[in-house]
């Protein structure tokens, strides 16, 4: 799950700004 966290941070400025976006684009 750590890898997905890093990817989410890459797509979003904060890993809690929009969890739905990183879910749609993993």
C-alpha positions, -999 to 999 in steps of 0.1 A, spaced: 0 0 0 30 22 4 35 23 -34 -1 36 -39 5 63 -13 35 76 -32 15 75 -65 -13 94 -48 11 121 -36 25 124 -71 -9 131 -86 -22 152 -57 -4 179 -37 -16 163 -5 -24 126 1 -58 136 15 -69 163 -9 -89 140 -31 -86 102 -25 -111 96 -53 -88 109 -80 -59 86 -73 -84 58 -70 -96 65 -105 -61 69 -119 -38 45 -100 
